[in-house]
Amino acid sequence: MKQVIWLLKWTLKAAIFFTLFAFALNNQQDAVVNFFFGTAWRAPTVLVVLAAFTLGVGVGVLGMVPRWWRQRQAAKSTQDAKDAGRDAGPQATDASGTSPEPLTPSAPHGL
């Protein structure tokens, strides 16, 4: 069963590769990208598409960095709180004499 899944994965990867390779071969015409102040970039269409894709991925990753950072900090503080509770043992209590509730990260908000 694992061999069949492995074969299917590699078949899909090969199909994607050959499709993109055929796309690159069929789009060798020059494309012109005009910038500000009369500057222009002349390159094969496939390079223009690849550059636009790479730029889009980069902008997307940079847009996600603040959220990843907040989630990483929340997970670290939660783990630190769990470790502190574990180190204190069962005798850990708050001012009212009851065991404190474990900290949980707040639910994400936004889109």
Backbone torsions as a table, in degrees:
resi	resn	phi	psi	omega
1	MET	NA	-42.0	-179.7
2	LYS	-64.6	-35.2	179.9
3	GLN	-67.4	-35.7	179.0
4	VAL	-66.6	-44.1	179.5
5	ILE	-64.4	-42.7	178.1
6	TRP	-59.4	-44.1	179.8
7	LEU	-64.6	-40.6	178.1
8	LEU	-64.4	-41.1	178.9
9	LYS	-62.0	-45.9	-178.6
10	TRP	-69.8	-31.8	175.8
11	THR	-65.6	-42.7	177.6
12	LEU	-64.2	-43.5	178.1
13	LYS	-61.3	-42.2	179.8
14	ALA	-65.2	-40.6	179.0
15	ALA	-63.5	-42.2	178.4
16	ILE	-64.7	-44.0	180.0
17	PHE	-60.1	-48.7	-177.2
18	PHE	-68.6	-31.1	175.2
19	THR	-65.3	-46.0	178.6
20	LEU	-67.3	-35.4	177.8
21	PHE	-64.8	-42.9	177.5
22	ALA	-64.6	-38.1	176.2
23	PHE	-59.8	-44.4	-179.6
24	ALA	-64.6	-41.2	-179.9
25	LEU	-68.2	-32.9	-178.1
26	ASN	-82.7	-8.9	-177.2
27	ASN	-124.5	59.1	179.6
28	GLN	-96.0	1.4	178.3
29	GLN	-66.2	152.5	177.4
30	ASP	-75.1	139.2	173.2
31	ALA	-119.2	147.9	-180.0
32	VAL	-114.9	125.6	174.8
33	VAL	-108.4	116.0	-178.3
34	ASN	-91.9	128.3	177.3
35	PHE	-104.4	-168.9	179.5
36	PHE	-74.6	159.0	173.9
37	PHE	59.9	32.3	174.1
38	GLY	77.9	6.9	177.7
39	THR	-83.3	148.7	-178.3
40	ALA	-143.6	154.8	176.8
41	TRP	-121.6	122.3	179.7
42	ARG	-110.2	121.6	-178.2
43	ALA	-154.8	163.9	174.7
44	PRO	-60.2	147.7	-176.7
45	THR	-55.3	-40.2	-177.4
46	VAL	-63.9	-34.6	177.4
47	LEU	-70.3	-35.6	177.4
48	VAL	-64.9	-43.4	179.1
49	VAL	-64.9	-43.4	179.0
50	LEU	-63.1	-41.2	178.3
51	ALA	-64.4	-41.5	178.6
52	ALA	-64.9	-40.1	178.2
53	PHE	-64.1	-45.8	-179.4
54	THR	-63.2	-42.5	177.8
55	LEU	-62.8	-40.8	178.4
56	GLY	-64.8	-41.4	177.4
57	VAL	-63.9	-43.0	179.4
58	GLY	-61.5	-44.2	178.6
59	VAL	-64.8	-39.7	178.4
60	GLY	-63.7	-43.2	178.7
61	VAL	-64.8	-45.2	179.0
62	LEU	-62.9	-33.1	177.2
63	GLY	-69.5	-26.0	-179.1
64	MET	-89.3	-15.4	-175.5
65	VAL	-56.8	-46.2	179.7
66	PRO	-59.3	-40.7	-180.0
67	ARG	-67.4	-42.8	177.4
68	TRP	-60.0	-41.2	-179.5
69	TRP	-63.2	-45.3	178.8
70	ARG	-62.3	-43.1	-179.7
71	GLN	-66.5	-36.9	178.5
72	ARG	-65.9	-42.5	178.6
73	GLN	-64.5	-41.1	179.0
74	ALA	-64.6	-41.7	178.9
75	ALA	-65.7	-38.6	179.7
76	LYS	-66.5	-42.9	179.9
77	SER	-66.9	-35.5	176.9
78	THR	-65.8	-43.7	179.2
79	GLN	-64.9	-40.0	177.7
80	ASP	-62.7	-40.0	179.1
81	ALA	-66.2	-39.9	177.8
82	LYS	-65.4	-41.3	179.2
83	ASP	-65.0	-39.8	178.5
84	ALA	-64.9	-39.5	177.8
85	GLY	-67.4	-35.8	179.1
86	ARG	-70.5	-39.0	179.9
87	ASP	-67.1	-34.9	-178.0
88	ALA	-72.7	-25.3	177.8
89	GLY	82.3	-170.5	-175.9
90	PRO	-71.5	-14.6	-178.8
91	GLN	-81.4	2.3	-179.6
92	ALA	-71.1	121.5	178.0
93	THR	-137.8	160.3	175.3
94	ASP	-95.2	-167.9	-175.0
95	ALA	-63.0	-28.8	-178.1
96	SER	-84.0	-4.7	177.7
97	GLY	91.9	6.2	178.2
98	THR	-106.7	160.2	178.3
99	SER	-70.3	139.7	-179.3
100	PRO	-73.0	151.8	176.7
101	GLU	-74.3	142.9	175.9
102	PRO	-67.2	145.4	179.3
103	LEU	-77.3	137.0	175.2
104	THR	-121.6	144.6	179.1
105	PRO	-67.0	148.2	179.4
106	SER	-69.5	153.2	-179.2
107	ALA	-67.4	140.3	178.0
108	PRO	-66.6	150.2	179.0
109	HIS	-130.2	169.3	-178.7
110	GLY	107.7	-152.7	-176.3
111	LEU	-72.6	NA	NA
